[in-house]
Structure formats: structure tokens, C-alpha cells
Amino acid sequence: MDFMTGLKRTDYCGDLRLADAGKEVTVAGWVQRQRDLGALIFIDLRDRTGIVQLAFDENTDKDIFDKAFTARSEFVLMAKGIVRERSSKNKDIPTGDIEIDVKDLRVLGKSETPPFEIVENCQTAEATRLKYRYLDLRRPDLQRNIIMRHKICKITRDYFDENGFIEIETPMLMRSTPEGARDFLVPSRIHNGSFYALPQSPQLYKQLSMVAGFDRYMQIARCFRDEDLRADRQPEFTQIDIEMSFVDMEDVLAIGEGYMQRVFKEALGIDIQLPLPRLTYKEAMERYGSDKPDTRYGMELYNLSDIVKDCGFGVFASAVAAGGSVRGFTAKNAVKTLTRKEIDKLTDSAKGSGAKGLAWARLNEDGTVSSSFAKFLTDEENKAILDRAGAEPGDVVLIVGDVKNSIVFNVLGALRQEVAKKLDIIPKDKYNLLWITEFPFFDWDEDSKTWVAMHHPFTAPMDECLDYLETDKANVRAKAYDLVLNGIELSSGSIRITNPDLQKRIFALLGLTEEESKEKFGFLLDAFRFGAPPHGGMGIGLDRLVMQLLGCDSLRDVIAYPKVQNASELMTECPSEVDKDQLDLLGITVTNKE
């Protein structure tokens, strides 16, 4: 291999253009491919900016020509030469009008045959690519994703700096506090038997920063949650975290909207119109069956309870009588796609989401109607349902009834998304942002049979709900808000409780004794005794934001070194066992090894 003596890179491969013809340049990168045409050799050299063609011919020094002859895919080269116009241009790449007539070539690193080809949209199994992630990251599409992530981080810091925010780092090793998910714990050697927790969010520290007088805080923060993974969830993730003092909800939302407008404009060149649309939690659930609705397409839900409350179909009538509801949505022009076989699959999906079944009606294009419930209802009731549904020939009506509205909403919300994918009606180049507000303060947990905080216990209830906190928990609404983009929750936030007495009251309603509250959150309650300003904030998921802007299907496409479904990292094979000496030092014995 050659040393770099006398050579320094002057240009990136993808930056050169026809205007550079005649210029002497030095480029460096990896061999994408080598083409040996006998008297001519061409090498496509790749770096993070793109590809440029290196040319070697009969005028090339023999030693340099021989090096080019032996170069193979993923060799690391540095080449010096003169930019010239290509005789055979390649319109598929930005540098396709030029090539470099090489005068000096150094082989800086040789490569074995890689386990997969370094190309865009590589079809090799993801597990293999993640095992060799350092190779996977050489692919141009992944490099563009990571560079876009970097760009969004820079936009973020610039925007919040211009709006008076101060970036403050908060601890990675902190006290374990209940925040809705399981903590990752870190044992302490010095304090044997005690544990740190990795932060699920910087929530408590950013509130303490408000008490400290930093009235506008931001941080691009690493967060950790020990929960089951999915395409838009990782055990460690990055959050754009903000907090503001002397504000109400409108101030926080305005900052969030301005940020999104800036990101879309500078990252994608897209103008976002402000203010963003808003739906209350109640409106979102009743119209879309979801608190993070995808509003890029229709198929809104409608309530059929008033029509079927006295009908002869027991499934419908009994659901309404028990305080539940019967609701549905209409899939337009879907009768050819949603065949009986497909509806059977949807029925299985509905049952998997908690429904007892799925009622349906198919309006054939010849005007006939096939239905799973028509024979149990009168002609007037059937007509009223189809009228409410706005159903026309070619449409399919899907209906769910249950004694629990939460099940009706969850099932229909999930079916709505599944049907939209089957019908291929989700626009790929459209971005719909909206706020969801007025979330319930409490959420009933079926497992523990207790009321828990839907967001976190520091969220302020709406002022008009204070009088019935103890007596009507189901109807208490919170000063909480989520930002949703194309059916993905991008951000969650709230106005915080700063009154120590109200905070103690909320803790008590959540089942925490005064001793438990002091033990878990005493430092926060103590801080509020010394002049806490009104404050609120939000956390925006950076990984999800980048994923949505780039149209990726998984967070793994926008995180450099992600985990897989079982929370392991294939490249370094972590988590891993540690030796007994380390465990003894920490006072730990492994007793439940699987």
C-alpha cells in the first residue's frame, strides 16, 4: 500500500463539474467498480458526496496503470489528475460530464470481497447488513439519510438559538423515577447495591432548569426506554427537548410550529402554512379512531348508535345499551379490492385488536348489496346506515360495535390504516401536520385497576377541571398536546404543574403516598417551594422526524448504529455477558439467565 506523502485531498468526488475542466485535483475514496477495457481502465471512485470517473489510458505511467488494473471494489484510493470533459457522458450522475485523467494514484487500503454490494437500495437481508453496518453505511442512500439528520440538527440549533433558547446538557446517570416505561439501570460500584437510571427523558432536569432561571432551555437529548421495539421505536433515541418559562400553551405551540416550518423549508424546500390545524383528543378519536391520525386521506368514522340502538341485531343493540357505541367508516371504490377473502382477513385483524367481530356491507357495482348484518335489521335501518355512510355502488362499509368505546375507536383506527394501505390511497409526497390537544388527564389501567397519568404526573390539568379531580377522573382534561405528522406522533408536551399543593394532590390521586412522593420526587417538590415560574415544553422525536421527512419505513434507516427487534446490536453483538470479577465488584449475581 502507498503512503499519502506529497498528496492532500483538494476536492470531493461528487463536487466536480464541467466548469472544473483543466483543473488539477486530488480526490480520495472507495472503488465502486473498475472497468478493464484493455488499453483503457475506468474506475468509479466514491466518497460521501458522490462518484467521479478516473481514467487511465496509453498515456498513463505504467506503474499507475498497473495499480489501476489491480484495484478492486472497496479499495481505498487517492488520485491526482486533471479534470477533463468526458467523450461519453453519463447523464445519470451529477459528475457525468467529466472525468479525471489520473497522473498519480495511491492505494491506501485494500479490501476483501464485501459480504454484499455497496449500492443504493441493497436487497441483501437486513440482518447481514446490520452485522456489517460500517459497510452498510457506505451506501449512498444511507449516507444521504445520515447527512440529512446532521442538517436537521444544525437547523434545530440555529432556530432555537435565534429564539433565545440556551442549550443545557442534563445527566445521563440519574435517579430512577416513574415516567411510563421501564428504566435501563446502571449499577454503582461506589454505592454498592444502588443504581443509576438512564434518562427516559430530561423531564425533571428541564423543569428544574426553569426554577433555576434559564427561562428557555433546549437540548438534543439522548433518551432510553426499556420497551418492546417496532419500526418507529428504539431503546435509545434522540429527542429535541425544549422548555419555556412565563408561557401558556399557545406560546409553546407557536415555537413548535415555527420550528417545523423552518425545518421543512430548509431541509426539503417545502412551505408549511401556519397555524397548523388542531383537533381535540375527543374530535380525533371520534373522526379517526386515533390520537395520532393520518389525515392525508379520508375514510372518517361516523357514529351509527342512534340508528341501531333499538334494532333487532343484538350485537349492535347491546353495545349501545351498555354505554358503548356502534361506529364505522366507508372505503370508497373498494369493492374489487376488499373481496370476501380480504374482509375475512380484516375480521381477524379486528379480533386481534380486541373486537368481537367485524360487520360489513359491500355495495356491488350492479347496485346489489351483500351484507353481514342486513337480515337482522329492517329495510329502514339498513337504508339509514348506508345513507349515514354515504355509501355508493363500489363502496365497502365496515362497522364495529362494543360496550367499550376505547375498543371501537382502537379497532376502527387500526382498520382504517390497514384498508388505506390495501387500497393504496396514502399520498407518498404529502405532509400533514396537526396538533392534538385536550388529552384526558387520567387513563384507566385494566391490569392494575387504577387510574394512571396519561402523559406524566407533572402535567397540569385544565383549570376548569380542578373542581372534579377527585370525583370525575374520566372527564378531567390535561393541558397536554401532541404534534402529529402523517399518523406518527412527532412530539408530546404539556404545561407543567408548579403549585406544590396541586402537585401533591395529583400524586395522591395517582396512588402515591406522601412518603412515596417525597422519596421519588422530593427534590422537585422542594424546588417548587423556592419560586417556580409557570412553564411548559415539549419533546420532538428527532429520529421519527428524519424518518418521516425522508419517507423511510424504519428508524433503522436514519440511525447510524441501531438496535434490532430484540434490542440487540448485531455489529458489536451487544448486550453481552461480563466476567464474574466485574459482577463481584458491583455486588451483582445473575440468577435468572435465560
Salt bridges, closest charged atoms under 4 A:
ASP2 OD2 - LYS67 NZ 2.80
ASP11 OD2 - LYS23 NZ 3.11
GLU24 OE1 - LYS80 NZ 3.89
ASP44 OD2 - ARG33 NE 3.08
ASP44 OD1 - ARG35 NH2 3.29
ASP57 OD2 - ARG84 NH2 3.72
ASP63 OD2 - LYS67 NZ 3.79
ASP66 OD2 - LYS62 NZ 2.88
GLU74 OE1 - ARG46 NH2 2.88
GLU74 OE1 - ARG138 NH1 2.81
GLU85 OE2 - LYS89 NZ 2.73
ASP97 OD1 - LYS91 NZ 3.41
GLU99 OE2 - ARG84 NE 2.83
ASP101 OD2 - ARG84 NH1 3.41
ASP101 OD2 - LYS103 NZ 2.93
ASP104 OD2 - ARG106 NH2 3.10
GLU120 OE1 - ARG144 NH2 2.82
GLU126 OE2 - ARG556 NE 2.88
ASP136 OD2 - ARG129 NH1 3.34
ASP136 OD2 - ARG133 NH1 2.78
ASP136 OD1 - ARG139 NE 2.68
ASP141 OD2 - ARG139 NH1 2.88
ASP158 OD2 - LYS154 NZ 2.84
GLU162 OE2 - ARG262 NH2 2.98
GLU167 OE2 - ARG157 NH2 2.90
GLU227 OE2 - ARG233 NE 3.44
ASP232 OD1 - ARG230 NE 2.74
ASP232 OD2 - ARG544 NH2 3.88
GLU236 OE1 - ARG222 NH2 2.87
GLU236 OE2 - LYS563 NZ 2.42
ASP241 OD1 - LYS206 NZ 2.83
GLU243 OE1 - LYS206 NZ 3.54
GLU243 OE1 - ARG496 NH2 2.85
GLU250 OE1 - ARG278 NH2 2.70
GLU266 OE2 - ARG262 NE 2.52
ASP271 OD1 - LYS265 NZ 3.13
GLU286 OE2 - LYS282 NZ 3.04
ASP291 OD1 - LYS292 NZ 3.84
ASP294 OD2 - ARG296 NH2 2.65
GLU300 OE1 - ARG287 NE 2.98
ASP306 OD2 - ARG388 NH2 3.02
ASP310 OD2 - LYS309 NZ 2.96
GLU342 OE2 - LYS345 NZ 3.35
GLU342 OE1 - LYS422 NZ 2.77
ASP387 OD2 - LYS383 NZ 2.76
GLU392 OE1 - LYS332 NZ 3.35
ASP395 OD2 - LYS332 NZ 2.61
ASP402 OD2 - LYS356 NZ 3.31
ASP424 OD1 - LYS428 NZ 3.39
GLU438 OE1 - ARG477 NH1 2.78
GLU446 OE2 - LYS404 NZ 3.30
GLU446 OE1 - LYS449 NZ 2.70
ASP463 OD1 - LYS479 NZ 2.97
GLU464 OE2 - ARG477 NH2 3.42
GLU470 OE2 - ARG505 NE 2.78
ASP482 OD1 - HIS455 NE2 3.55
GLU519 OE2 - ARG175 NH2 2.66
ASP526 OD1 - ARG529 NH1 3.42
ASP543 OD1 - ARG149 NH1 2.70
GLU577 OE2 - LYS593 NZ 2.58
ASP584 OD2 - LYS580 NZ 2.83
